[in-house]
Amino acid sequence: MQEQNKTLKSAPEPLVPTCRVFFAELLKSDFIIKESEETILITPTCAKCNRLFAVGEVKEVEKRGNVTKIKINDLTATLNVYTDKVLELDKFMAFVGNLHVRKDARKSKGVLILVEAAGTVEESVRNNWIINTARRTMERIGLLRSKKLERAFYEGTLKEALEHYAIDDDKLDFWEDMTINTVKGVWKDYSKTSEEMVLAVLEEGGGSGVGRILLVQELKKKGLTEEWVEEVIDELIGEGRCYEPEVGVLKLVD
């Protein structure tokens, strides 16, 4: 378990592709398809899920015999997940869970989430997850607004999902507003933490500076997206806190 917790503290991408969706959206999801003999849950913004990677704040832990029920919140809603593993949990938890769809799911939204792996993480990891999940959500909304279609989707499946959820501009506005408001809740701390992480790497580089590509690679390992790292670098240069003495090399201002 200690090794499992250590792995999750750095919040890496799971080895097997998983979906990242906000809990509020997941709880509104009840459109089921079969693909490659697997049961797939399609969400209101058309994410395809059968495994979930998520991070949130632990609100309650209830043991029921050999099964533990965990209430976890991601700032949009509280989700119930279940595990038969012995977990040492603190305030924030990262987990990978399998979605098991009950037979009456279309009527009762009966999706059961069974934890595959989990561990305690820091609040900054939760914030990173929110930012990355928001980015993916907005990308899906953008595709739906432009009527573009991810290749992995069959046209018939997408059409059925749009009809099932009665997706229109008002519905997309709702999910867009939810995403923006959720990000606002963590943006200030996330931005400050991101700047500190960039400055820390530059400080370690000392007088010789740090290559921009290397800096981006190091911070991607910590959960930041390349686009966001580049934006933070530009902001720090604009504030006069670091500079680029030569193309592709960054140094702190003395």
C-alpha positions as CSV (number, residue, x, y, z in Angstrom):
1,M,0.0,0.0,0.0
2,Q,2.9,2.4,0.7
3,E,4.2,1.9,-2.8
4,Q,0.7,2.4,-4.2
5,N,0.3,5.7,-2.3
6,K,3.8,6.8,-3.4
7,T,2.8,6.3,-7.0
8,L,-0.4,8.2,-6.7
9,K,1.2,11.1,-4.9
10,S,2.8,12.2,-8.1
11,A,-0.5,11.7,-9.9
12,P,0.8,10.2,-13.1
13,E,-1.3,9.3,-16.1
14,P,-2.7,5.8,-15.6
15,L,-1.1,3.1,-17.8
16,V,-4.5,2.2,-19.2
17,P,-6.4,5.2,-20.7
18,T,-9.1,6.5,-18.4
19,C,-11.6,9.3,-18.6
20,R,-11.5,12.5,-16.6
21,V,-14.9,14.1,-16.0
22,F,-16.3,16.2,-13.3
23,F,-18.4,14.4,-10.8
24,A,-21.5,16.5,-11.5
25,E,-21.4,15.4,-15.1
26,L,-20.8,11.8,-14.3
27,L,-23.8,11.7,-12.0
28,K,-26.0,13.0,-14.8
29,S,-24.7,10.3,-17.2
30,D,-27.0,7.4,-18.1
31,F,-26.4,6.7,-21.8
32,I,-24.8,3.2,-22.3
33,I,-23.2,1.6,-25.4
34,K,-21.4,-1.6,-26.1
35,E,-18.0,-1.3,-27.8
36,S,-15.5,-4.1,-28.3
37,E,-17.5,-6.2,-25.9
38,E,-17.1,-3.5,-23.2
39,T,-19.8,-1.4,-21.6
40,I,-19.2,2.3,-22.2
41,L,-20.9,5.2,-20.4
42,I,-21.3,8.3,-22.6
43,T,-21.6,11.6,-20.6
44,P,-23.6,14.7,-21.5
45,T,-20.6,16.3,-23.1
46,C,-19.8,13.0,-24.9
47,A,-16.9,11.7,-22.9
48,K,-16.5,7.9,-23.2
49,C,-16.0,6.2,-19.8
50,N,-15.5,2.8,-18.5
51,R,-12.6,3.7,-16.2
52,L,-12.3,6.9,-14.2
53,F,-9.2,8.8,-13.0
54,A,-10.2,11.4,-10.4
55,V,-8.9,13.4,-7.5
56,G,-11.0,15.0,-4.8
57,E,-11.5,15.8,-1.1
58,V,-12.5,12.9,1.1
59,K,-15.7,13.8,3.0
60,E,-16.7,10.5,4.7
61,V,-15.4,7.0,5.0
62,E,-17.8,4.3,6.0
63,K,-16.8,0.6,6.4
64,R,-19.4,-2.0,5.6
65,G,-17.9,-5.4,6.4
66,N,-15.1,-6.0,3.9
67,V,-16.3,-3.0,1.7
68,T,-15.5,0.6,2.4
69,K,-17.7,3.4,1.0
70,I,-15.9,6.7,0.4
71,K,-17.6,10.0,-0.2
72,I,-15.3,12.2,-2.3
73,N,-15.9,15.7,-3.6
74,D,-14.3,17.5,-6.6
75,L,-15.9,20.9,-6.0
76,T,-18.8,20.1,-8.4
77,A,-20.5,17.2,-6.6
78,T,-19.9,14.4,-4.1
79,L,-19.4,10.9,-5.5
80,N,-19.7,7.6,-3.8
81,V,-16.9,5.1,-4.6
82,Y,-16.4,1.6,-3.1
83,T,-13.3,-0.5,-2.4
84,D,-12.4,-3.8,-0.7
85,K,-8.8,-2.6,-0.2
86,V,-7.3,-1.3,3.1
87,L,-6.6,2.4,2.4
88,E,-4.8,5.0,4.6
89,L,-6.5,8.1,3.5
90,D,-6.0,11.7,4.5
91,K,-7.8,14.8,3.2
92,F,-7.3,14.4,-0.5
93,M,-7.4,11.2,-2.6
94,A,-6.5,10.2,-6.1
95,F,-8.0,7.0,-7.5
96,V,-8.6,4.9,-10.6
97,G,-12.0,3.3,-10.6
98,N,-13.9,0.9,-12.8
99,L,-17.4,1.9,-13.8
100,H,-19.9,-1.0,-13.4
101,V,-23.2,-0.2,-15.0
102,R,-26.3,-1.9,-13.4
103,K,-28.9,-3.4,-15.6
104,D,-31.4,-0.7,-14.8
105,A,-28.9,2.1,-15.4
106,R,-31.0,3.8,-18.0
107,K,-33.7,4.4,-15.5
108,S,-31.9,4.8,-12.2
109,K,-28.4,6.0,-13.3
110,G,-27.1,3.0,-11.5
111,V,-23.3,3.3,-12.1
112,L,-21.2,1.7,-9.4
113,I,-17.6,2.9,-9.1
114,L,-15.2,0.3,-7.7
115,V,-11.7,1.6,-6.8
116,E,-8.9,-0.2,-8.5
117,A,-6.0,1.9,-7.0
118,A,-6.0,4.9,-4.6
119,G,-3.9,6.9,-2.3
120,T,-3.5,10.2,-0.4
121,V,-2.3,13.2,-2.4
122,E,-1.8,16.9,-1.7
123,E,-4.3,19.6,-2.5
124,S,-2.1,20.8,-5.4
125,V,-2.6,17.5,-7.1
126,R,-6.4,17.9,-6.8
127,N,-6.1,21.4,-8.3
128,N,-4.0,20.1,-11.2
129,W,-6.7,17.5,-11.8
130,I,-9.4,20.2,-11.9
131,I,-7.5,22.3,-14.4
132,N,-6.8,19.4,-16.7
133,T,-10.3,18.0,-16.4
134,A,-11.7,21.5,-17.2
135,R,-9.5,21.7,-20.3
136,R,-10.7,18.4,-21.6
137,T,-14.4,19.3,-20.8
138,M,-14.1,22.6,-22.7
139,E,-12.5,20.8,-25.6
140,R,-15.4,18.4,-25.8
141,I,-17.9,21.3,-25.6
142,G,-16.0,23.1,-28.4
143,L,-16.2,20.0,-30.6
144,L,-19.9,19.7,-30.0
145,R,-20.5,23.3,-30.7
146,S,-18.6,23.1,-34.0
147,K,-20.4,19.8,-34.9
148,K,-17.0,18.2,-35.2
149,L,-16.7,14.6,-34.2
150,E,-13.9,12.6,-32.6
151,R,-12.8,9.8,-34.8
152,A,-13.3,7.2,-32.1
153,F,-17.0,8.0,-32.2
154,Y,-19.3,6.4,-34.6
155,E,-21.7,8.9,-36.2
156,G,-24.7,6.8,-35.0
157,T,-23.5,6.8,-31.4
158,L,-22.9,10.5,-31.3
159,K,-26.3,11.2,-32.8
160,E,-28.0,8.9,-30.2
161,A,-26.1,10.6,-27.4
162,L,-27.1,14.1,-28.6
163,E,-30.8,13.0,-28.8
164,H,-30.7,11.1,-25.4
165,Y,-29.4,14.1,-23.5
166,A,-31.3,16.6,-25.7
167,I,-28.0,18.5,-26.1
168,D,-28.4,22.1,-27.3
169,D,-26.7,25.4,-26.8
170,D,-28.4,25.9,-23.5
171,K,-27.2,22.6,-22.2
172,L,-23.6,23.3,-23.4
173,D,-23.8,26.7,-21.8
174,F,-24.7,25.0,-18.5
175,W,-21.7,22.6,-18.6
176,E,-19.4,25.4,-19.7
177,D,-20.5,27.7,-16.9
178,M,-20.0,24.8,-14.4
179,T,-16.5,24.2,-15.7
180,I,-15.5,27.9,-15.5
181,N,-16.9,28.3,-12.0
182,T,-15.1,25.2,-10.8
183,V,-11.8,26.5,-12.2
184,K,-12.3,29.9,-10.5
185,G,-12.3,28.0,-7.2
186,V,-8.7,26.8,-7.6
187,W,-7.2,29.2,-10.1
188,K,-5.5,31.6,-7.7
189,D,-3.8,28.9,-5.8
190,Y,-3.0,26.9,-8.9
191,S,-1.4,30.0,-10.7
192,K,0.7,30.8,-7.6
193,T,1.8,27.2,-7.2
194,S,2.7,27.0,-10.9
195,E,4.8,30.1,-10.8
196,E,6.6,28.8,-7.7
197,M,7.3,25.5,-9.5
198,V,8.8,27.2,-12.5
199,L,11.0,29.5,-10.4
200,A,12.2,26.5,-8.3
201,V,13.4,24.7,-11.4
202,L,15.1,27.9,-12.7
203,E,16.8,28.4,-9.3
204,E,18.2,24.8,-9.4
205,G,19.6,25.6,-12.9
206,G,21.8,28.4,-11.3
207,G,23.9,30.7,-13.4
208,S,23.9,28.5,-16.5
209,G,20.2,28.7,-16.9
210,V,17.7,26.0,-17.9
211,G,16.6,25.0,-21.4
212,R,13.0,25.9,-22.1
213,I,12.3,22.4,-23.5
214,L,13.8,20.8,-20.4
215,L,11.8,23.1,-18.1
216,V,8.6,22.2,-19.8
217,Q,9.3,18.5,-19.6
218,E,10.1,18.7,-15.9
219,L,6.9,20.5,-15.1
220,K,4.8,18.2,-17.2
221,K,6.0,15.4,-14.9
222,K,4.4,17.4,-12.0
223,G,1.0,17.5,-13.7
224,L,1.2,20.9,-15.6
225,T,0.2,21.0,-19.2
226,E,2.7,22.3,-21.8
227,E,0.5,25.2,-22.8
228,W,0.1,26.3,-19.2
229,V,3.9,26.1,-18.5
230,E,4.5,28.3,-21.6
231,E,1.9,30.8,-20.4
232,V,3.5,31.0,-16.9
233,I,7.0,31.5,-18.4
234,D,5.7,34.4,-20.5
235,E,4.0,35.9,-17.5
236,L,7.3,35.7,-15.4
237,I,9.3,37.2,-18.3
238,G,6.7,40.0,-18.5
239,E,7.0,40.6,-14.7
240,G,10.8,40.8,-15.0
241,R,11.4,37.8,-12.8
242,C,13.2,35.7,-15.4
243,Y,14.6,36.4,-18.9
244,E,15.8,34.6,-22.0
245,P,19.5,35.5,-22.6
246,E,19.6,33.3,-25.7
247,V,16.9,31.5,-27.6
248,G,15.6,28.5,-25.7
249,V,17.4,29.2,-22.4
250,L,15.8,30.8,-19.4
251,K,17.5,32.4,-16.3
252,L,16.3,34.1,-13.2
253,V,16.8,37.8,-12.9
254,D,19.4,38.5,-10.2
